[in-house]
């Protein structure tokens, strides 16, 4: 996380409390601000088209959702966020964030380290999902082969039963 004393310096402009289960933000929308967790825990996640939830990370005090490039013209939320427990968040507008990062090399360095860790986390998630997908495909191929063998055996059993009934 980032240095607590920076938060306590009053440079963050708005504070909001969220109850457990309350949605902080939804994926896909335009981001006009970033948030820092003052207290509590917030999960950052995406939901697939099939309704499956993939948790990217659980944000704790001094963590931030900031995964946006300050130089981009439009920020899009890449994930949803939900309070896992009663939480207090500090919000910082895009303009404040850009100004703060540009004027504070230590903060820029800390955020770059944080982003590198988040990228590694996302890379690990992608690798894990890819591995699981391969395993599912391999399992499905084995199941299809076994089903084909069962269908053939079932056909042979039916033919045998027919022949036995004719002989009786």
Order of alpha helices (4+ residues) and beta strands (2+ residues): alpha-beta-beta-beta-beta-beta-beta-beta-alpha-alpha
